[in-house]
Amino acid sequence: MAGDTWKIIRLRWREHGLLMLGVAVLSTALATLAWWGGWLHDLERGAYDQALNRFTDGRGLSPNVSVVVIDQSSLDGIRANERYTLNFGSWPYSRNLWARVVEQLEAEGARAVVFDAVMDERSSDESTDLALAEVLRDTRVPFFLGVSTNANAHALPRVDFAAHPASALAPPPTRPAAPVASAQDALPQEALPSSANEETFPTDERGEFAEAPEDKAVASVTPEQLAHALAFPIQTRGVTPPLLEGPDFEGESSTPTAEDPAHVRRRPVPPIPVLVGAVDGFGLVDTETDPDGFMRRTRFAYTDGVNTYPTLPLRVLAGLYGANEVTLSSGKLRVGTRTYAVDADGGAAIDYGGGELHERFHTLPLLEVLDGWVRRENGQPSGLPAEALRGKVVVIGGTALGLGDIKATSFRAEVPGVMKQAAVLDTLLGSGRFITRTPLVVDVSLTLVVALISVVLLMTTRWLPLEIAWPVALLLGMYLVTGRFLSSGTHVLTALPAMAGLVASVTAVAFNHLVANRETEFVRTAFSRFMEPKLVEQMISERKLPRLDGENVEISAFFSDIRGFSTFSERFKEDPRSLVRILNTYLTRVSGALLKEGGCLDKYIGDAVVCLFGAPMRQDDHAVRACRGALAAKAEVDKLREEFRAKGLPDVYTRIGVNSAVNFVGNFGSEQLFSYTAIGDGMNLAARLEGANKAYGSVIMIGPRTYELAREHIEVRELDRVRVAGKTEAVTVYELLALKGGLDAGKRATVERYHAALALYREARFDEAASRLEALKADAPDDGPTQALLERCHKYAKAPPPDFDGVASLDK
């Protein structure tokens, strides 16, 4: 049964293969055009978000990155503490606070501090800027600061890193600030940290935090020094960093156009000069979002058309590993000795590994770090968890709603913006695996495969439940397949192949139901009387319908007839009903054997049976089927002869002719009556072969083309070379004896001896041939072909024919 199913599928593919391929290609082309037109991008983003949630969530706490969060509780706690408010003010806090935080993080063993914000405006009290700069210079922990961009920022000069190493453009040192007050200074009892009433707050003699000296001189830097601090030597190969370009006010699309003057070139906003020589590195922190506002991807470098500027995570990595140069090429990012796979455009999708900040990173409120600094300055343990800070790169960022740094990711509609910086840093420092896109040619190839599978599956099975279930299975399958790729860091497009698969499916279903079903009833009506019902249904299910107006097709024709039927029927002239019953029994048994092999009954001519193999349903093995059918019919007749003999009924000895050839098949007849049949020389020869059995004493005679097509499956005896009446070309005819391997040893020996005698006969050595045939006849007296050839040899030995060529003539 499974073999028949695959045979049907193969047959349908051969019949409609080009149509299926055309539908798949067209569906792929339409889906690709829709992708290039941007119509599928929203669907792809939705599918990507779903898969990211399902297959990449639950990564666990990062071993490399922690986050100090400026949360609402910290804002409230600092506001509620009078001493904190007095010394640090309200948000945005005095830069003295960040100096204390950096000191504490260094004391806790942090590997580096990353400030996910900018410091591009001088404080009203510039001494706090100097104090922060001094702390940053004195600490051993690297400190990295964010830089934003703005359309109003001044252009920076081009930096030639090859000609000017970092030291050549270093800014002048600032004046040292006064040492920060320690725990030995005056400690007013009323200054209490927010979390421990028994602790005191370190202050100076006035009860305030120690600040920079009264001399508030602030260092200045040249534009060249500033450019050298912000830009970075990034070598690009095959990719171009995106321009810092976008709207000059909030709410506009970030896609620049030449016709839209609102889109202008943006440039880095310089930090306050005093920090240029104190901070270990600066990186861009502008929001990178997709058109729907979600943070899914990052680019590692941008350009203003003059210099190239790294994003903050990339600058942190370069600083920590002492990389003097970064190489960004198509598909690869190289920082020092570390290499990362990226997209062809030099960007990559962010592997968040989860949706909640506290689930992915150790998080500490800013207030706790500040309280820890107070306790440490008073000689007490800080109380901060060592595992959260020691050896970690600590990112400082806001999470409170009021700070306006709430963004959307594939996991959550509202997450702190610091989540992106922390996730990118974690990938750069840890796994090194971003989520990268497969090349578009791979996506289009997958799309074609999905479309082809869809159309082939539906057009070959033509099963209604599958037509209903396949679209759902297709979408679910694409989700699972692309999700598995996504879990390994590869983004395979989902919307593009899904779209093509659905278009191909709809087209296939339309073909099945709007075109093919109209032919079903006609075929069932036209052929149910001539073919086995199973084959009719198979032909219908395959949609391999014949051209009823006629076509040239190679087929195998079967002719059979009862020997002496006229004499046979004479016995029943007084009882014609008995003759009809006998004839019906005979025709039923012979027809049944033929139908089982896939034959199509052409007609009955009295006792004669005409059957076609290979039409109307195409059968590549029509010759083999015809031979099997002939042998099966002979076996049925042999059984029937025994049954008739036992009942005293006449013998129904049957001769059979089979021939394969290209014939014209279709509906033939008049306006009043027509039937499906075949006409041509091949049919004529099949009828002649049936009659020729009488002259050769054989039962089943087959033509040369039948033998050629079925020779690997049958056992035969070469009978003779014959010339049909009206034809000049001679053909070799064969006696069909059995299926391959079904010939017994005695019969095989008879055939070999016959062939030896036939060779002598064709050489006109009639006496020698006759001698051998006499010996063969003694061993096989019932072998008809031996007797027939022996008689001819005796005849020709007495009167050799003129111009003998070894070819006999079939006149009837």
C-alpha positions in Angstrom: 0.0 0.0 0.0 2.8 2.4 0.9 4.5 1.5 -2.4 1.3 2.4 -4.3 1.1 5.7 -2.4 4.7 6.7 -3.4 4.0 5.5 -7.0 1.0 7.9 -7.1 3.1 10.7 -5.7 5.8 10.1 -8.3 3.2 9.9 -11.1 1.7 13.2 -10.0 5.0 14.9 -9.8 5.9 13.8 -13.3 2.6 15.0 -14.6 2.4 18.3 -12.8 6.0 18.8 -11.7 6.6 21.9 -13.9 3.3 23.4 -12.6 4.3 22.8 -9.0 7.8 24.3 -9.6 6.2 27.3 -11.3 3.8 27.9 -8.4 6.7 27.6 -5.9 8.9 30.0 -7.8 6.0 32.5 -8.3 5.1 32.3 -4.6 8.8 32.8 -3.6 9.0 35.8 -6.0 5.8 37.4 -4.6 6.9 36.9 -1.0 10.4 38.3 -1.7 8.9 41.4 -3.4 6.7 41.8 -0.3 9.8 41.6 1.9 11.7 44.1 -0.1 8.7 46.4 -0.1 8.7 46.3 3.7 5.2 44.7 4.0 6.4 41.7 5.9 8.7 43.5 8.3 6.2 44.0 11.1 5.2 40.3 10.8 8.8 39.3 11.0 9.4 41.4 14.1 6.4 39.8 15.8 7.5 36.3 14.9 11.1 37.1 16.0 9.8 38.5 19.4 7.7 35.4 20.0 10.6 33.0 19.2 13.0 35.0 21.3 10.7 34.8 24.3 10.2 31.1 23.8 13.7 29.9 22.9 16.2 32.3 24.5 14.6 33.2 27.8 15.9 32.0 31.2 19.6 32.5 30.6 20.2 33.2 34.3 22.4 35.7 36.1 25.4 37.1 34.2 28.8 36.3 35.7 30.4 39.3 34.0 28.1 42.3 34.4 26.1 43.8 37.3 23.9 46.9 37.4 23.6 49.7 39.9 20.1 51.0 39.3 18.8 54.5 39.9 15.4 53.2 40.9 12.5 55.0 42.5 13.4 53.8 45.9 16.9 55.4 45.6 15.4 58.7 44.4 12.9 58.6 47.3 15.6 57.6 49.9 18.0 60.3 48.9 15.3 62.9 48.9 14.2 61.7 52.4 17.7 62.0 53.8 18.4 65.6 54.7 22.1 65.2 54.7 22.1 63.5 51.3 19.9 66.2 49.9 22.1 68.9 51.3 25.3 67.5 49.7 24.0 65.9 46.5 20.9 67.9 45.8 18.0 66.5 43.9 18.0 64.7 40.6 20.2 65.2 38.6 22.6 64.8 41.5 25.8 66.7 42.2 28.8 64.9 40.6 30.1 64.5 44.1 27.7 61.6 44.5 29.1 59.8 41.5 32.6 60.2 42.9 31.5 58.5 46.1 29.9 55.7 44.1 33.0 55.1 42.1 35.1 55.0 45.2 32.8 52.5 46.8 32.7 50.3 43.7 36.5 50.3 43.5 36.6 49.3 47.2 34.2 46.4 46.4 36.5 45.1 43.7 34.6 46.1 40.6 36.4 45.4 37.4 35.1 48.6 35.7 32.4 51.2 36.0 30.2 52.1 33.0 28.0 55.2 33.3 25.0 54.8 31.0 24.4 58.5 30.8 26.1 61.6 29.7 27.9 64.5 31.5 28.0 67.2 28.9 26.9 70.2 31.0 29.0 71.9 33.7 27.7 71.9 37.2 26.6 75.2 38.8 29.4 74.4 41.3 32.2 73.5 39.0 34.3 72.3 41.9 32.2 69.1 42.0 33.2 68.4 38.4 36.8 68.8 39.5 36.3 66.5 42.4 34.8 63.8 40.2 37.7 64.1 37.7 40.2 63.9 40.6 38.6 60.7 41.9 38.5 59.2 38.5 42.2 59.9 38.0 43.1 58.5 41.4 41.1 55.3 41.2 42.4 52.1 39.7 39.0 51.0 38.4 38.4 52.0 34.7 35.5 54.4 34.2 33.6 54.7 30.9 31.1 57.4 30.1 28.3 57.8 27.6 28.1 60.4 24.9 25.0 61.6 23.1 24.6 63.2 19.7 22.8 66.3 18.6 22.2 68.2 15.4 23.5 71.5 17.1 26.8 70.1 18.2 30.0 71.5 16.7 31.8 69.4 14.1 35.1 67.9 15.4 38.2 67.8 13.3 39.3 64.6 11.7 41.7 62.4 13.8 44.6 60.7 12.2 45.3 58.0 14.7 48.4 56.7 12.8 50.0 60.2 13.0 48.9 61.1 16.5 49.0 58.4 19.2 46.9 58.9 22.3 49.6 60.6 24.3 50.2 63.3 21.7 46.7 64.7 22.1 46.2 64.1 25.8 44.5 67.1 27.5 46.4 69.0 30.2 46.0 67.8 33.7 43.5 69.5 36.0 44.5 71.0 39.2 44.3 68.5 42.0 41.2 68.8 44.1 41.5 68.8 47.9 41.4 65.3 49.4 38.0 64.0 50.1 37.1 64.1 53.7 37.6 60.8 55.5 36.0 59.1 58.4 38.4 60.9 60.8 36.9 64.3 60.0 34.2 65.9 62.1 31.1 63.6 62.0 28.0 65.4 63.2 25.6 62.9 64.8 22.6 64.3 63.0 23.9 63.2 59.6 22.6 59.7 59.3 22.7 57.3 56.4 19.3 56.1 55.2 19.8 52.5 56.3 21.6 52.7 59.6 20.7 55.2 62.3 23.8 54.4 64.4 26.2 55.3 61.6 27.6 58.8 61.0 28.1 60.7 57.8 31.6 61.9 56.9 31.7 65.7 56.5 34.1 68.7 56.7 34.1 71.3 59.5 31.1 73.0 58.1 29.1 69.8 58.2 29.1 69.5 54.4 30.8 67.1 52.1 34.4 67.9 51.3 34.6 69.5 47.9 37.3 70.8 45.6 39.3 73.9 46.7 38.0 77.3 46.3 40.1 77.7 43.2 37.6 76.3 40.6 39.7 76.4 37.6 38.5 73.9 35.0 40.8 72.4 32.4 40.2 73.2 28.8 40.8 71.0 25.8 41.3 71.8 22.2 38.9 70.4 19.5 41.7 68.1 18.4 42.1 66.6 21.9 38.3 66.3 22.2 38.0 64.5 18.9 40.8 62.2 19.8 39.1 61.3 23.1 35.7 60.6 21.5 36.7 59.0 18.2 38.3 55.6 18.0 40.5 53.8 15.4 37.9 51.5 13.8 39.0 49.8 10.6 36.1 48.9 8.3 36.4 46.3 5.6 33.4 45.9 3.3 31.0 47.7 5.6 30.2 51.3 6.2 29.3 52.5 9.7 25.9 54.2 9.6 25.8 58.0 9.6 24.8 59.9 12.7 21.7 61.2 11.0 18.1 61.7 12.1 15.4 64.2 13.1 16.2 67.4 14.9 13.2 67.1 17.2 11.5 64.3 19.1 8.8 62.1 17.5 10.0 62.0 13.9 11.0 58.9 12.0 14.8 58.3 12.1 14.9 57.5 8.4 16.6 60.5 6.6 15.5 61.6 3.1 16.9 64.2 0.8 13.5 65.8 0.5 12.9 66.1 4.2 14.9 69.0 5.7 14.0 67.8 9.2 16.6 65.1 9.0 20.0 66.5 9.6 23.5 65.3 10.4 24.1 64.7 14.1 27.4 64.9 15.9 28.7 63.8 19.3 28.0 66.2 22.2 31.3 66.7 24.0 31.5 65.9 27.7 32.6 68.6 30.1 36.3 69.3 29.4 37.5 68.4 32.9 36.5 64.7 32.3 38.3 64.3 29.0 41.6 63.4 30.7 40.0 61.5 33.6 37.6 59.1 31.9 39.1 55.9 30.4 36.8 56.0 27.4 33.7 57.5 25.8 31.0 55.7 23.8 27.7 56.6 22.1 24.6 55.9 24.1 21.9 57.1 21.7 18.9 54.9 21.6 19.0 52.3 18.8 15.5 51.2 17.9 13.6 49.6 15.1 10.8 51.5 13.4 8.4 50.2 15.9 10.4 51.6 18.8 11.8 48.3 20.1 15.5 47.8 20.9 16.4 44.6 19.1 19.7 45.4 17.3 22.9 47.3 17.9 25.5 48.8 15.6 29.0 49.0 17.1 30.2 52.2 15.5 28.8 55.3 13.8 30.3 58.1 11.8 29.5 61.7 11.4 31.2 61.7 8.0 34.5 62.8 9.6 35.4 60.4 12.4 34.2 57.0 13.6 32.7 56.7 17.1 32.2 53.5 19.0 29.1 52.6 21.0 29.6 52.5 24.7 29.8 48.7 25.1 32.4 48.4 22.3 34.5 51.2 23.9 34.4 49.4 27.2 35.6 46.2 25.7 38.4 47.9 23.9 39.5 49.7 27.0 39.4 46.6 29.2 41.4 44.5 26.8 43.8 47.2 25.8 42.8 47.1 22.1 44.3 50.0 20.2 42.3 49.2 17.1 39.0 47.6 16.2 38.3 45.9 12.9 34.7 45.8 11.6 34.1 43.8 8.5 31.2 42.1 6.8 30.2 39.3 9.2 33.0 39.8 11.7 34.0 42.2 14.6 37.5 41.9 15.9 38.6 43.6 19.1 42.2 42.8 19.9 42.4 39.1 19.9 38.7 38.6 20.4 36.5 37.9 17.3 32.7 38.1 17.1 30.2 37.1 14.4 28.0 39.9 13.3 25.7 40.7 10.4 26.9 41.6 6.9 26.1 45.3 7.6 28.3 45.3 10.7 25.5 45.2 13.3 23.9 42.4 15.2 20.7 41.5 17.1 21.0 41.6 20.9 20.9 38.4 22.8 19.1 39.6 25.9 18.6 36.1 27.4 15.6 37.1 29.3 13.1 40.0 29.9 13.7 41.2 33.4 16.8 43.2 34.4 17.0 41.6 37.9 16.7 38.1 36.3 19.7 38.6 34.1 22.0 40.8 36.2 22.8 41.3 39.8 21.2 44.7 40.6 21.9 47.0 43.5 20.0 50.2 44.2 22.1 53.4 44.1 21.0 54.2 47.6 22.5 50.9 48.9 25.8 51.7 47.3 25.8 55.2 48.7 24.9 53.9 52.2 27.7 51.3 51.8 30.2 54.1 51.2 29.0 55.9 54.4 29.5 52.8 56.4 32.9 52.1 55.0 34.1 55.6 55.7 33.0 55.1 59.3 35.1 52.0 59.6 32.2 49.6 59.2 31.5 46.9 56.7 29.7 48.2 53.7 27.1 45.5 53.8 27.1 45.1 50.0 27.0 41.6 48.5 30.5 40.7 47.3 29.2 38.4 44.6 27.3 41.2 43.0 30.3 43.5 42.5 33.7 41.8 42.8 35.3 41.3 39.4 32.2 42.6 37.6 31.8 45.3 35.1 29.2 47.5 36.9 26.8 49.5 34.7 25.1 52.5 36.3 21.7 53.3 34.8 18.3 54.6 35.5 15.2 52.4 36.0 12.8 54.9 37.6 9.9 55.9 35.3 10.5 59.5 36.0 14.0 59.4 34.5 12.5 58.8 31.0 14.9 55.9 30.2 12.2 53.3 29.7 12.3 51.4 26.4 10.8 48.3 24.8 12.5 45.0 23.9 11.3 41.8 22.4 10.6 40.5 25.9 8.9 43.5 27.5 7.1 46.7 26.4 8.7 48.6 29.3 12.3 47.9 30.4 15.1 50.2 31.5 17.3 51.4 28.7 20.3 50.2 30.7 19.2 46.6 29.9 20.5 47.0 26.4 23.9 48.3 27.4 24.2 45.5 30.0 23.1 42.8 27.6 25.6 43.9 24.8 28.4 44.1 27.4 27.6 40.7 28.7 27.8 39.2 25.2 31.1 41.0 24.5 32.6 39.9 27.7 31.1 36.5 28.0 29.6 34.2 25.4 30.6 36.4 22.4 27.5 35.3 20.6 25.2 37.8 19.1 22.1 36.9 17.1 23.1 37.2 13.5 21.0 37.1 10.3 21.4 34.4 7.7 22.3 35.8 4.3 19.3 36.8 2.2 20.1 34.1 -0.4 19.8 31.5 2.3 16.4 32.9 3.4 15.2 33.0 -0.2 16.4 29.4 -0.8 14.6 28.3 2.3 11.5 30.1 1.1 11.6 28.3 -2.2 12.0 25.0 -0.4 9.0 25.7 1.9 6.9 26.9 -1.1 7.8 23.8 -3.1 7.1 21.4 -0.2 3.7 23.1 0.3 2.6 22.9 -3.3 3.9 19.4 -3.9 2.4 18.1 -0.7 -1.0 19.5 -1.4 -1.1 18.8 -5.1 0.1 15.2 -4.8 -1.9 14.1 -1.8 -5.1 16.1 -2.6 -6.4 15.2 0.9 -8.9 17.6 2.3 -7.9 17.3 6.0 -4.3 18.1 5.0 -5.4 21.1 3.0 -7.1 22.4 6.1 -4.3 21.5 8.6 -1.3 22.4 6.5 -1.4 26.2 6.9 -1.5 25.8 10.6 1.2 23.2 10.5 3.3 25.4 8.2 3.2 28.4 10.6 3.9 26.2 13.6 6.7 24.4 11.9 8.4 27.6 10.8 8.1 28.9 14.3 9.7 25.8 15.7 12.5 25.6 13.1 13.5 29.2 13.2 13.2 29.2 16.9 15.7 26.4 17.2 18.1 28.3 15.0 17.5 31.4 17.1 18.4 29.6 20.3 21.8 28.9 18.7 22.3 32.5 17.7 21.1 32.5 14.1 18.1 34.5 12.9 16.4 32.7 10.0 13.5 34.7 8.6 10.1 33.4 9.5 7.6 35.7 7.7 9.2 35.3 4.3 9.0 31.5 3.9 5.7 31.4 5.8 4.2 33.9 3.4 5.5 32.0 0.3 4.3 28.7 1.8 0.8 30.1 2.4 0.6 31.5 -1.1 1.7 28.2 -2.6 -0.8 26.3 -0.4 -3.7 28.5 -1.5 -2.7 28.1 -5.1 -2.5 24.3 -4.8 -5.8 24.1 -3.1 -7.4 26.2 -5.8 -6.0 23.9 -8.4 -7.2 20.9 -6.6 -10.8 22.1 -6.2 -11.5 24.6 -9.0 -9.9 22.7 -11.9 -9.3 19.0 -11.1 -12.6 18.2 -9.3 -14.5 19.1 -12.5 -12.9 16.1 -14.2 -13.6 13.6 -11.5 -17.1 12.6 -12.3 -16.5 12.5 -16.1 -13.5 10.1 -15.7 -15.4 7.9 -13.2 -18.4 7.7 -15.6 -16.3 7.1 -18.7 -13.9 4.4 -17.4 -15.6 2.6 -14.6 -16.9 0.0 -17.1 -13.5 -0.7 -18.6 -11.1 -0.5 -15.7 -10.8 -1.9 -12.2 -12.6 0.7 -9.9 -9.5 1.0 -7.8 -7.5 2.1 -10.8 -10.2 4.5 -11.9 -10.1 6.1 -8.4 -6.3 6.1 -8.5 -6.4 7.9 -11.8 -8.9 10.4 -10.4 -6.9 10.9 -7.2 -3.7 11.5 -9.3 -5.5 13.9 -11.6 -3.8 12.1 -14.4 -6.7 12.4 -16.8 -6.5 11.2 -20.4 -7.0 13.5 -23.4 -10.2 12.1 -24.7 -9.7 13.8 -28.1 -6.8 11.6 -28.7 -3.0 11.5 -28.3 -0.1 9.4 -29.3 1.0 7.2 -26.5 3.2 4.1 -26.2 1.0 1.3 -24.9 0.9 -2.5 -24.8 -2.1 -4.1 -26.5 -3.4 -7.5 -25.5 -5.5 -9.7 -27.9 -6.9 -13.1 -27.1 -9.2 -15.6 -28.9 -10.6 -19.0 -28.3 -9.4 -21.6 -30.8 -12.3 -23.1 -32.8 -14.9 -20.9 -31.3 -17.3 -21.5 -34.3 -17.2 -25.2 -33.7 -17.5 -24.5 -30.0 -20.7 -22.5 -30.4 -22.2 -25.1 -32.7 -22.8 -27.4 -29.8 -25.0 -24.8 -28.1 -27.2 -23.7 -31.1 -30.1 -25.3 -29.4 -29.2 -23.8 -26.0 -27.8 -20.3 -26.5 -28.3 -19.4 -22.9 -25.7 -22.0 -21.8 -23.3 -20.6 -24.4 -23.8 -17.1 -23.0 -23.2 -18.4 -19.4 -20.0 -20.2 -20.5 -18.8 -17.3 -22.5 -19.5 -14.9 -19.6 -17.6 -17.1 -17.2 -14.7 -17.2 -19.6 -14.6 -13.4 -20.2 -15.0 -12.7 -16.6 -12.1 -14.8 -15.6 -9.8 -13.5 -18.3 -10.9 -9.9 -17.7 -10.3 -10.2 -14.0 -6.7 -11.4 -14.5 -6.1 -8.4 -16.8 -7.7 -5.8 -14.6 -5.6 -6.9 -11.6 -2.5 -5.9 -13.6 -3.9 -2.5 -14.4 -5.3 -3.1 -17.8 -8.1 -1.2 -19.4 -10.6 -3.3 -21.2 -11.0 -2.0 -24.7 -13.7 -4.3 -26.1 -15.1 -7.8 -26.5 -15.5 -9.2 -30.0 -17.4 -12.3 -29.5 -15.0 -14.5 -27.6 -12.0 -12.2 -28.3 -10.7 -9.8 -25.6 -8.9 -6.6 -26.4 -7.1 -4.8 -23.5 -4.8 -1.8 -23.2 -1.9 -1.3 -20.8 -0.5 2.2 -20.4 -3.7 4.1 -21.3 -5.7 5.9 -20.2 -3.6 5.8 -17.0 0.1 6.2 -17.9 2.2 3.2 -16.8 5.9 3.2 -17.4 5.9 -0.6 -16.9 3.0 -1.2 -19.3 4.9 -3.9 -21.2 5.7 -5.8 -18.0 2.1 -5.5 -16.8 0.8 -6.8 -20.2 3.1 -9.8 -19.9 2.0 -10.5 -16.4 -1.6 -10.1 -17.5 -1.1 -12.5 -20.4 0.4 -15.1 -18.2 -2.3 -14.6 -15.5 -5.0 -14.9 -18.2 -3.4 -18.2 -19.5 -3.3 -19.6 -16.0 -7.0 -18.7 -15.5 -7.8 -20.3 -18.8 -5.9 -23.5 -17.8 -7.9 -23.7 -14.6 -11.1 -23.1 -16.6 -10.3 -25.8 -19.1 -9.9 -28.3 -16.2 -13.2 -27.2 -14.8 -15.0 -27.4 -18.2 -13.4 -30.8 -18.9 -14.7 -32.1 -15.6 -18.2 -30.9 -16.5 -18.0 -32.2 -20.0 -18.0 -28.8 -21.6 -16.0 -27.9 -24.7 -12.4 -26.8 -24.5 -11.6 -23.1 -24.4 -8.0 -23.3 -25.5 -6.9 -19.6 -25.9 -4.2 -17.9 -27.9 -2.8 -14.5 -26.9 -0.9 -11.8 -28.7 0.9 -8.9 -27.0 2.6 -6.0 -28.7 4.0 -2.6 -27.6 4.1 0.4 -29.8 3.1 4.1 -30.1 -0.6 4.2 -30.9 -3.2 6.9 -31.2 -5.6 6.5 -28.2 -8.8 8.4 -27.4 -12.5 8.4 -27.9 -13.5 7.0 -31.4 -16.9 6.4 -32.9 -19.9 8.2 -34.2 -22.1 10.9 -32.8 -24.4 8.1 -31.6 -21.8 5.8 -30.1 -18.1 6.2 -29.2 -15.6 4.5 -26.9 -12.1 4.9 -25.7 -9.8 2.7 -27.8 -6.5 2.7 -29.7 -5.7 2.6 -33.4 -2.4 2.1 -35.2 0.1 -0.4 -36.6 0.9 -1.6 -33.1 -2.7 -2.7 -32.6 -2.7 -4.5 -35.9 0.5 -6.4 -35.1 -0.9 -7.4 -31.7 -3.9 -9.0 -33.5 -1.6 -10.7 -36.1 0.5 -12.1 -33.3 -2.5 -13.6 -31.6 -3.4 -15.4 -34.9 0.2 -16.4 -35.6 0.2 -18.6 -32.5 -1.7 -21.2 -34.6 1.1 -21.5 -37.1 3.8 -21.8 -34.4 1.9 -24.0 -31.9 2.5 -21.4 -29.2 0.0 -19.9 -26.7 1.4 -16.3 -26.0 3.3 -14.5 -28.7 4.9 -11.1 -28.0 6.4 -8.4 -30.3 9.9 -7.1 -30.3 9.2 -3.8 -28.5 7.4 -5.7 -25.7 10.4 -8.0 -25.3 12.7 -5.0 -25.3 10.8 -3.3 -22.5 10.1 -6.3 -20.4 13.2 -8.6 -21.0 14.5 -8.2 -17.5 11.2 -9.5 -16.0 10.2 -12.4 -18.3 11.4 -15.7 -19.8 10.9 -16.1 -23.5 11.7 -18.2 -26.5 12.7 -16.5 -29.8 10.3 -18.1 -32.3 11.1 -16.5 -35.6 11.6 -13.4 -37.7 8.4 -12.5 -39.5 7.2 -10.0 -42.0 3.6 -8.6 -41.6 1.5 -8.2 -44.7 1.9 -4.8 -46.1 5.2 -4.2 -44.4 8.7 -4.8 -45.8 10.5 -4.6 -42.4 11.0 -8.0 -40.6 10.5 -8.2 -36.8 11.5 -10.8 -34.3 8.7 -12.5 -32.4 8.9 -14.4 -29.1 6.9 -16.9 -27.2 6.2 -15.7 -23.6 6.8 -18.6 -21.3 7.0 -17.3 -17.7 8.1 -14.5 -15.4 11.8 -14.2 -14.7 13.0 -17.2 -12.8 9.8 -19.1 -13.3 11.1 -21.5 -16.0 11.9 -25.1 -15.0 15.1 -26.7 -16.0 13.4 -29.0 -18.6 11.7 -26.2 -20.4 14.9 -24.1 -20.3 16.8 -27.0 -22.0 14.1 -27.2 -24.6 14.4 -23.5 -25.4 18.1 -23.7 -25.7 18.0 -26.7 -28.1 15.3 -24.9 -30.1 17.5 -21.8 -30.4 20.4 -23.9 -31.7 18.1 -25.5 -34.3 16.7 -22.1 -35.3 20.3 -20.8 -35.9 20.9 -23.7 -38.3 17.6 -23.0 -40.0 18.5 -19.3 -40.6 21.8 -20.5 -42.2 19.7 -22.6 -44.6 21.1 -25.8 -43.1 17.7 -27.4 -43.1 18.8 -31.0 -42.8 21.0 -30.3 -39.7 18.3 -28.2 -38.1 15.7 -31.0 -38.8 18.0 -33.6 -37.2 18.3 -31.6 -34.0 14.6 -30.9 -34.0 13.8 -34.6 -34.4 15.9 -35.3 -31.3 14.2 -32.4 -29.4 10.7 -33.7 -30.4 11.5 -37.1 -29.0 12.2 -35.5 -25.6 9.4 -32.9 -25.8 6.7 -34.3 -28.0 4.1 -31.6 -26.9 6.3 -28.6 -27.8 4.4 -26.9 -30.5 7.1 -24.5 -31.8 9.5 -27.5 -32.2 6.9 -29.4 -34.3 6.2 -26.3 -36.5 9.8 -25.5 -37.2 10.6 -29.2 -37.9 7.8 -29.3 -40.5 9.2 -26.2 -42.2 12.8 -27.6 -42.2 11.5 -30.8 -43.9 9.7 -28.8 -46.5 12.6 -26.5 -47.2 15.1 -29.4 -47.3 13.1 -31.0 -50.2 12.4 -27.7 -52.0 14.6 -24.8 -50.8 12.9 -21.4 -51.3 14.6 -19.0 -53.6 16.4 -16.0 -52.0 15.9 -17.5 -48.5 16.4 -14.8 -45.8 15.1 -16.7 -42.7 12.0 -14.5 -42.5 8.5 -15.9 -42.5 5.4 -14.0 -43.7 2.4 -13.4 -41.6 -0.4 -13.1 -44.1 -3.3 -13.2 -41.6 
